[in-house]
């Protein structure tokens, strides 16, 4: 009888709640207003002949490399950041190798690693979801082959200082260090300038968040040219579709649009965090386009959905019992969320117990 590999049968299941997403979508950290008008113009200009050809990624890779200040040899466009994570696992992991991740974090790091037969070591985040640098360093062994860090982290919004990431990379030269900067634009901190000093460093960026191209599925993986030649071998030459490749140069060219949206999100983030503090709702300072808060109200996501607002229940994540993650967008969207929260929270408000170190 045909049977899937044991590693596949043991995979944890990722169930994104995508069905019936009508209303104000504050549940998936997407751009809440959509892509640049220049992207829409590009979409209108696509002709049948372009769709009949296999996609050619090199021109778009050159444009992205120039935009990021790296070389095309260091740059690989991927089918979202997910494919970049998958390719790193396929390139560097053998069965029984070790992978380090700090939890809670993005679930697909574990899923792609486990699929190779590697052993995933989950290291709990520190107090107030701080990154436990010393704990990570203490778990590095000769069998460590991949360390995956979301920076800022999802779902907590926490940020790791560059010097901590460099210490980890230098302490594990036999391992690939993936720094996933999917939310880079909302914090401005990057480790990308250090890529020339750290041959085992890989940086991932996405065009699904601030650029509003989640539906086109396109990201980029950057690493040393010598290592990237092997990562390319593990992937398909046609994994990024022609429409995404055609639109990407226009998306990155419209930085005025991006900067306006980032400014709106950052202002909304401040508003949401200040209001949560006034409502005595425990939450954690975020460097991304979302805020994680502990309401301890299991029915809250459904109550908000009935009011036309979607948020993400993160209670199943490590250390996140009773927590809801709320995506940010323009101020008007955040004000609508806050109005719904005020209607839903118990009145008169009773201050819940604070996690130590959480913002008030």
C-alpha positions as CSV (number, residue, x, y, z in Angstrom):
1,X,0.0,0.0,0.0
2,X,1.3,3.5,-0.9
3,X,2.1,5.5,2.2
4,X,3.4,9.0,2.7
5,X,6.7,9.5,4.4
6,X,6.7,9.3,8.2
7,X,7.8,13.0,8.4
8,X,4.8,14.1,6.3
9,X,2.4,12.0,8.3
10,X,3.7,13.7,11.5
11,X,3.3,17.3,10.1
12,X,1.3,19.7,12.2
13,X,-1.6,21.1,10.3
14,X,-1.8,24.8,9.4
15,X,-5.4,25.9,9.1
16,X,-5.6,29.6,8.0
17,X,-9.2,30.8,8.4
18,X,-9.7,32.0,4.9
19,X,-13.3,31.0,4.2
20,X,-16.0,33.7,4.2
21,X,-13.7,36.7,4.9
22,X,-16.4,39.4,4.4
23,X,-16.0,42.6,6.3
24,X,-13.1,44.6,7.6
25,X,-10.1,42.2,7.2
26,X,-7.9,42.8,10.3
27,X,-7.0,39.1,10.7
28,X,-4.2,38.3,8.2
29,X,-1.8,41.3,8.4
30,X,-2.6,42.2,4.8
31,X,-2.5,45.7,3.3
32,X,-6.0,46.8,4.2
33,X,-6.5,49.2,1.3
34,X,-4.8,47.4,-1.6
35,X,-1.9,47.8,-4.0
36,X,-0.5,50.9,-5.7
37,X,-2.6,52.3,-8.6
38,X,0.5,51.8,-10.7
39,X,0.1,48.0,-10.2
40,X,-3.5,48.2,-11.3
41,X,-2.4,50.0,-14.5
42,X,0.1,47.3,-15.2
43,X,-2.6,44.6,-14.7
44,X,-4.8,46.3,-17.2
45,X,-2.0,46.3,-19.8
46,X,-1.2,42.5,-19.6
47,X,-2.0,40.8,-22.9
48,X,-2.8,37.2,-23.9
49,X,0.7,36.7,-25.3
50,X,2.3,37.4,-22.0
51,X,0.1,34.8,-20.3
52,X,1.0,32.2,-22.9
53,X,4.7,32.5,-22.2
54,X,6.6,30.8,-19.3
55,X,7.5,33.5,-16.7
56,X,11.0,35.1,-16.9
57,X,12.0,36.2,-13.5
58,X,15.5,37.7,-14.3
59,X,14.3,41.3,-15.3
60,X,12.2,41.6,-12.1
61,X,15.1,40.2,-10.0
62,X,17.4,42.8,-11.4
63,X,15.0,45.5,-10.5
64,X,14.5,44.2,-7.0
65,X,18.2,43.7,-6.5
66,X,18.9,47.3,-7.5
67,X,16.1,48.6,-5.2
68,X,17.5,46.6,-2.2
69,X,21.2,47.6,-3.0
70,X,22.3,44.0,-3.6
71,X,23.4,42.0,-6.6
72,X,21.2,39.8,-8.8
73,X,23.4,36.9,-7.8
74,X,22.3,37.4,-4.2
75,X,18.6,37.7,-5.1
76,X,16.0,35.1,-5.7
77,X,12.3,35.9,-6.2
78,X,10.1,33.3,-4.6
79,X,6.4,32.3,-4.5
80,X,5.9,34.3,-1.3
81,X,8.3,34.1,1.6
82,X,6.9,30.6,2.2
83,X,8.8,29.2,-0.8
84,X,12.0,30.9,0.4
85,X,11.6,29.1,3.7
86,X,10.8,25.8,1.9
87,X,13.9,26.2,-0.3
88,X,16.2,26.8,2.6
89,X,14.9,23.6,4.3
90,X,15.3,21.6,1.1
91,X,18.8,23.0,0.5
92,X,20.4,22.5,4.0
93,X,18.4,20.0,6.0
94,X,19.0,16.3,6.3
95,X,16.9,14.0,8.4
96,X,17.8,14.4,12.1
97,X,19.4,17.8,11.6
98,X,18.3,20.3,14.2
99,X,16.4,23.5,13.6
100,X,16.0,26.2,16.2
101,X,12.9,28.5,16.4
102,X,11.7,30.7,19.1
103,X,8.0,30.4,19.9
104,X,5.5,31.8,19.4
105,X,6.3,32.5,15.8
106,X,5.2,31.8,12.2
107,X,4.0,28.2,12.0
108,X,5.4,27.4,8.5
109,X,9.1,27.4,9.8
110,X,8.3,24.3,11.8
111,X,6.1,22.7,9.1
112,X,8.7,23.0,6.3
113,X,11.5,21.8,8.6
114,X,9.6,18.8,9.9
115,X,8.8,17.8,6.3
116,X,12.5,17.1,5.7
117,X,12.7,14.8,8.7
118,X,14.7,17.4,10.7
119,X,14.2,17.8,14.5
120,X,12.7,21.2,15.4
121,X,13.7,22.6,18.8
122,X,11.2,25.2,20.1
123,X,12.7,27.7,22.5
124,X,10.2,29.7,24.5
125,X,10.3,33.4,24.2
126,X,11.4,35.4,27.2
127,X,9.5,37.6,29.5
128,X,7.1,39.9,27.6
129,X,7.9,37.9,24.5
130,X,11.5,39.2,24.4
131,X,13.8,37.2,22.1
132,X,15.9,34.8,24.4
133,X,19.3,35.3,22.7
134,X,21.3,33.5,25.4
135,X,18.9,30.5,25.4
136,X,19.2,30.3,21.6
137,X,23.0,30.4,21.8
138,X,23.0,27.7,24.5
139,X,21.0,25.3,22.2
140,X,23.3,25.5,19.2
141,X,25.1,22.2,18.5
142,X,27.1,20.8,15.6
143,X,23.8,19.4,14.4
144,X,22.1,22.8,14.2
145,X,21.6,23.5,10.5
146,X,18.9,26.2,10.4
147,X,17.8,29.0,12.7
148,X,14.7,30.8,11.7
149,X,13.8,34.2,13.2
150,X,10.9,36.5,12.2
151,X,12.0,40.1,12.8
152,X,9.6,41.7,13.8
153,X,8.0,38.6,15.0
154,X,4.6,37.3,14.2
155,X,2.3,37.2,16.2
156,X,4.0,39.3,19.0
157,X,5.5,42.3,17.0
158,X,8.7,41.9,19.0
159,X,12.0,43.0,17.5
160,X,15.5,41.4,17.9
161,X,18.5,43.8,17.9
162,X,20.9,43.2,15.0
163,X,23.8,42.6,17.3
164,X,22.0,39.6,18.8
165,X,21.3,38.1,15.4
166,X,25.0,38.6,14.4
167,X,26.1,36.8,17.6
168,X,23.9,33.8,16.7
169,X,25.0,33.7,13.1
170,X,28.7,33.7,14.1
171,X,28.1,31.1,16.8
172,X,26.6,28.7,14.3
173,X,28.6,29.0,11.0
174,X,27.4,25.5,10.0
175,X,23.8,26.7,10.1
176,X,21.7,28.9,7.9
177,X,20.3,31.9,9.8
178,X,17.1,33.0,8.2
179,X,15.9,36.5,9.2
180,X,12.4,36.9,7.9
181,X,11.8,40.7,7.6
182,X,8.2,40.4,6.3
183,X,7.3,43.5,8.4
184,X,10.5,45.5,7.8
185,X,8.7,48.6,6.4
186,X,6.8,49.1,9.6
187,X,10.0,49.2,11.8
188,X,12.8,50.2,9.5
189,X,15.4,47.9,11.1
190,X,17.2,45.4,8.8
191,X,20.2,43.1,9.0
192,X,20.6,43.2,5.2
193,X,23.8,45.5,5.3
194,X,25.6,42.7,7.2
195,X,25.1,40.1,4.5
196,X,28.7,40.5,3.2
197,X,30.2,39.8,6.7
198,X,28.0,36.7,7.5
199,X,28.1,34.0,4.8
200,X,25.4,31.9,6.5
201,X,22.9,34.8,6.6
202,X,19.7,34.8,4.6
203,X,17.2,37.7,4.6
204,X,13.6,37.3,3.4
205,X,11.2,40.1,2.4
206,X,7.7,39.9,1.2
207,X,5.5,41.9,-1.1
208,X,2.3,40.6,0.5
209,X,2.2,43.0,3.4
210,X,2.8,46.7,2.8
211,X,2.8,46.3,-1.0
212,X,-0.6,44.7,-1.1
213,X,0.3,41.8,-3.4
214,X,-0.6,38.9,-1.2
215,X,-2.9,37.5,-3.9
216,X,0.0,37.4,-6.4
217,X,2.3,35.5,-4.1
218,X,5.8,37.0,-4.5
219,X,8.7,37.4,-2.0
220,X,12.4,37.6,-2.2
221,X,15.2,35.7,-0.5
222,X,18.7,37.4,-0.3
223,X,21.9,35.6,0.6
224,X,25.5,35.3,-0.3
225,X,26.0,34.5,-4.0
226,X,27.9,31.3,-3.3
227,X,25.1,29.9,-1.2
228,X,22.3,31.2,-3.4
229,X,23.5,29.2,-6.3
230,X,22.6,26.0,-4.3
231,X,19.3,27.4,-3.1
232,X,18.4,28.1,-6.8
233,X,19.1,24.4,-7.6
234,X,16.4,23.4,-5.1
235,X,13.6,25.4,-6.7
236,X,11.6,25.6,-9.9
237,X,12.6,28.2,-12.5
238,X,8.9,28.9,-13.0
239,X,7.5,29.1,-9.5
240,X,6.8,32.9,-9.6
241,X,4.0,33.7,-12.0
242,X,4.2,36.1,-15.0
243,X,1.6,38.5,-13.6
244,X,3.5,38.9,-10.3
245,X,6.7,39.5,-12.2
246,X,5.2,42.0,-14.5
247,X,3.7,44.0,-11.7
248,X,6.5,44.0,-9.2
249,X,8.7,46.7,-10.8
250,X,5.7,49.1,-10.7
251,X,5.0,48.2,-7.1
252,X,8.5,48.9,-5.8
253,X,8.7,52.1,-7.9
254,X,5.8,53.7,-6.2
255,X,7.5,54.5,-2.9
256,X,5.3,57.5,-2.3
257,X,2.3,55.2,-2.0
258,X,4.2,52.8,0.3
259,X,5.5,55.6,2.6
260,X,2.0,57.1,2.9
261,X,0.5,53.7,3.9
262,X,3.3,53.0,6.4
263,X,2.7,56.4,8.0
264,X,-1.0,55.7,8.3
265,X,-0.4,52.3,9.8
266,X,2.2,53.6,12.3
267,X,-0.3,56.3,13.4
268,X,-3.0,53.7,13.8
269,X,-0.7,51.5,15.8
270,X,-0.1,54.3,18.3
271,X,-3.8,55.0,18.5
272,X,-4.7,51.3,19.1
273,X,-2.0,50.8,21.7
274,X,-2.9,54.0,23.6
275,X,-6.5,53.1,23.6
276,X,-5.8,49.5,24.9
277,X,-3.8,51.1,27.7
278,X,-6.7,53.3,28.6
279,X,-9.0,50.3,28.6
280,X,-6.5,48.4,30.8
281,X,-6.2,45.6,28.2
282,X,-2.8,43.8,28.4
283,X,-0.9,44.1,25.1
284,X,2.6,44.1,23.8
285,X,4.4,47.0,22.0
286,X,4.5,46.1,18.3
287,X,7.0,47.0,15.6
288,X,4.8,45.6,12.8
289,X,1.4,46.3,11.3
290,X,-0.6,44.5,14.0
291,X,-1.0,44.4,17.8
292,X,-1.3,41.4,20.0
293,X,-3.6,41.8,23.1
294,X,-4.9,39.6,25.8
295,X,-8.7,40.0,26.3
296,X,-9.4,36.5,27.8
297,X,-12.7,36.5,26.0
298,X,-13.1,33.4,23.9
299,X,-16.2,34.7,22.1
300,X,-14.6,38.0,21.1
301,X,-13.6,37.1,17.5
302,X,-17.1,35.9,16.8
303,X,-18.6,39.0,18.4
304,X,-16.4,41.3,16.3
305,X,-17.2,39.2,13.2
306,X,-20.9,39.9,13.7
307,X,-20.0,43.5,13.7
308,X,-18.2,43.1,10.4
309,X,-14.6,43.0,11.7
310,X,-12.3,40.0,11.4
311,X,-9.5,39.5,13.9
312,X,-7.2,36.5,14.5
313,X,-7.5,34.4,17.6
314,X,-3.9,33.4,18.6
315,X,-4.8,31.5,21.8
316,X,-3.4,28.2,20.4
317,X,0.1,29.8,20.1
318,X,2.7,29.3,22.8
319,X,2.1,31.9,25.6
320,X,-0.8,33.5,23.9
321,X,-3.8,32.1,25.7
322,X,-6.7,34.5,25.5
323,X,-4.9,36.7,22.9
324,X,-6.2,38.3,19.8
325,X,-4.0,39.8,17.0
326,X,-5.4,42.8,15.2
327,X,-4.1,44.1,11.9
328,X,-3.7,47.8,11.4
329,X,-4.6,50.0,8.5
330,X,-5.9,53.6,8.0
331,X,-7.0,55.4,11.1
332,X,-10.7,55.1,10.2
333,X,-10.4,51.3,10.2
334,X,-8.8,51.3,13.7
335,X,-11.5,53.7,15.0
336,X,-14.1,51.2,13.7
337,X,-12.3,48.4,15.5
338,X,-12.1,50.4,18.7
339,X,-15.7,51.3,18.6
340,X,-16.6,47.6,18.3
341,X,-14.3,46.7,21.1
342,X,-15.9,49.3,23.4
343,X,-19.3,47.8,22.6
344,X,-18.1,44.3,23.2
345,X,-15.9,44.6,26.3
346,X,-17.6,44.2,29.7
347,X,-19.1,47.4,31.1
348,X,-18.1,48.9,33.4
349,X,-14.6,47.9,32.4
350,X,-12.7,45.9,35.0
351,X,-8.9,45.9,34.6
352,X,-7.7,42.4,33.8
353,X,-4.6,40.9,35.3
354,X,-1.5,42.2,33.5
355,X,1.2,39.9,32.1
356,X,4.5,41.0,33.6
357,X,6.1,43.4,31.3
358,X,3.1,44.0,29.1
359,X,2.2,47.5,28.1
360,X,-0.7,49.1,30.0
